[in-house]
């Protein structure tokens, strides 16, 4: 995305477009990081090692998706959902269906807040012919879809608790997480995107910590 980021007023001060990091340095960082990633996967278990190219494939694919599909937000979601899936496989050494609802929840969570974040690039994406949900359906339509995506996230969190037989503490945390999602959407309006950073960064950070803390609490209280 180097050339695109260099043209976008929001991203032109990032490290690569601004020249703070050279392309050679960036490639070195990527190669070393991928090497460590594959080595770490190999040290975990055979299945993690075998699936590491799949994860790398999504890392490589995602940056290109805004060039050809409005579903780029979901590709990012699938990529990030590899975190809970990867943790599950790393610990258990096998793929099991029970983890799927949580992964689906993560996919829609990412798609929802990435759709919100893309609102600030609405005009730029349309001008440059880039693909995003806001560019396709407009700001109002994108806000409505993001709400729908996050409703699916909430339902998947509830379903995850049921699948794993979790208790009251977990479901209390899920209820709080739902409240945070509701508040996140109240911060962003069609005619006022001034609180978008707070909605994107703060609320989703709080949500992550909330789900983690109450899941851990539920396990400790058993």
N, C-alpha and C positions, 0 to 999 in steps of 0.2 A: 504493500500500500504506500510505498515511499512517495511516488509521484502524486498520488491522490492526496495524501496527507500534506504534501508541500503546497497544494493549491487551496486546501481548506483552512480558512482563518482560525478555526478552533484547534486544529492539529498541527499547524505549520511550525509551532515552537517545540514539538516533540524532538527527542534526541537525534533521530536520524534526519528528518527534514531540516532541522536547524544546524546540522553539522557537528553537534556536540559529540556524537559517536559516528565514526566512519563506517561505511558499508563493510569493509574488511573486518573491523572489530566486531560488528554485529554478527557476521557469518561465523567468526571464531567462537563467539559466545554460543551461538546456536548449535554448532557442531559439538562443542564440549558438553553442552547441556543434554543433547540427545544421546551422546555417548554415556554419560552418567545415568541417564534415564534407562537405557537398555541394560546397562550393567546392573543397575539396582533391580530391575525386573527379573533378570537372570538369577540374582541372589535370593529372590523371594521364593519362587516356585516355577515349575515348567510352564504352567498355563499362563502366568503373568508374562513370561518371556515370549511365548508364542503369540500373545495378543499385543505385545508392545508395538509392532509395525502398524496395527490397526489404529492405535492411539496416535501414533506419529502421523498417519495418513489424515486424520481429522485435524491435527495441528496445522498441517500444510494446506488442507482443503479450505478451511474456514475463511482465511483472508481473501480468497478469490471469489467467494460466493456472492458478494454484493455486486459482482459484475454480470451475474446471469440468473439469480433467483431471489424472489422476495422472501423466501423461506430461510434466508441467511441467519436470521435470529434463532431459528430452530437448529441449524447446524452448529451454532455456538452452544446451544443448550445441550445437544447430544454430546458435544466435545467435553463440556464441563461435567456432564452426568457420568463421565468416565471416572470421576473422583470417588463417589460412593461405590460404584461398581468395581473399580480397581481395588479399593480398600477391602471390599468383601472377598474378592478372589485372592488377594494377597494373604488374608487371614485364613480363609477356609480352603483355598487351593482348588476350588470348584465353582462353577456357575450354577446358581440356584434361582428359581423364579421369584422367591420371596423378596429379593432386592429390587425387582423391577418397578413396583409402585413408587418407591422412593426415587429411582432414577427418572421415571416419567414426571414426577413432581419437580425434580430439578430442571428437566428440559423445559417445562412450561414456566417455571420461575424465571429462568434465564431469558427465555423468549419474551416474557412479559416485561421485565425491566430493561432488556436491551431494546425493545420496541420503544419504551419511554425515552431511553437515552438517545435514540435515533431521531427523536423529535427536533432536537437542536440542529440537526443536519438536513432538515426537510427541504429547504430551498436549495441547498448545495447539491443534494442527491438528485433532485429533479433536474437541475441545471446540467449536471455532469452525466445524466443517464444511468445513475447507479440504482441498484435495486434494494429497497427497504419497504417495510410495511407502511410507514408514514408516507413515503413517496408514492405508494400504490393507492392507498385509501384516504389519504389526508390526515390531518392532525386529529380531528374529531373521531374518525373511524379507527385510528390507531389507538387512541385512548380507550375506546370501547373494547377493542380486541385484547388489549393488555389486561383489562379487568377480567375478561373471560379466561385468559391464560392463567391468571393468578387465582381465579376460582378453582380451576383444575388443580393447581398446586395445592391449595388448601385441602381439597377432597382427597388428593393422593397422600397427603400427610396423615389424614384421618385413616385412610385405608392401610397405610403402612403400620400405624399403631395397632390396628385390628389384626393384620397379618402376623405381627410379631408378639401379639398378646401383651402389649404394653399396658401400663396402668394409669391411674388418675393424674399423676404428675406429668406424664407425657402429653396427655390430652389437654391438660391445662396449658402447657407450653404451646401446643398446636393452636389453641384458642387465642393465646396472646399473639402468636405468629400471624394468625388471620387478622387480628386487630391492627398489627403493624402494616400488613398489606393494604388494608382499608385506608389507613392513615397515609400511606405512601401515595395512593391515588388521589387522596383529597388535596395533596400538595401541588398537584400538577393539573392545570386547567388549559383549555384550548386557547384562551386569551392571556395566559400568564404562565410562562415556563421558568420564572425566576427562581423557583425552589426546586428545580429539577435535580441539581447536584445533591441536595439534601435527601430527596426522595430516592435517588439512585444509590448513592454511597452510604449514607447514614442508616436509612431504614433497612436496607438489605443486609448491612453489617449487623444491626441489632437482631434481625430475624435469624441469621445464621447462629449467633451466640445463644439466642433464646431456645431454638430447637436443640442445639447441642447440650445446653445446661439442663434443660428439663428432661431430655432423654437420659442423660447421665444420672440425674437425680432419681428418676423412676427406677433405673437399674439398681442404684445404691439402696433404695428403700425396700427392695424385695426381701 
